[in-house]
Amino acid sequence: GCNANQTPKLRYMLPGQAKAGLEYLVRHYALLLAPKHITVNVIIPGFTRTEAWLPSADSMGGLDGEAMRGMLKRRCPMNKWGTVGDMGGVVAFLCSSAASYITGVAIPIDGGLHLN
């Protein structure tokens, strides 16, 4: 999924289109597989503190540097990094019987990033 699909970002055109396509496929397959009681959903992670951020963060003073903290403050209403555990908890829920009636949705796990 894609946070940029809520409020399109012009500089994010190609990745945004690809991720919007993914969200369409989730809804398509959810509809196709629902009669078999198979759920299909997608999560939309926000700023998640992983090593994938290290190359960008290094040029900005590190993950806890002032520039990265400023970016989080400007773009993420919760003003903090998400964790792999935040993402995994929602995925575990979606894979559980408690979510057996949830299908065809894209769930932002982004500290409110999608609201900007």
Number of C-alpha atoms within 10 A of each C-alpha: 22 24 23 21 16 12 10 13 11 9 9 11 12 10 12 19 15 13 17 18 13 16 21 16 16 21 19 13 16 21 16 13 14 15 9 9 11 15 23 22 20 20 19 16 21 20 18 19 14 12 10 9 13 14 11 13 16 13 12 15 14 16 20 13 13 12 15 19 17 13 12 18 13 13 17 21 15 14 17 17 20 19 17 12 11 14 18 12 12 15 15 13 12 20 14 10 10 10 12 13 11 15 21 19 17 18 16 20 20 24 20 15 21 20 14 12
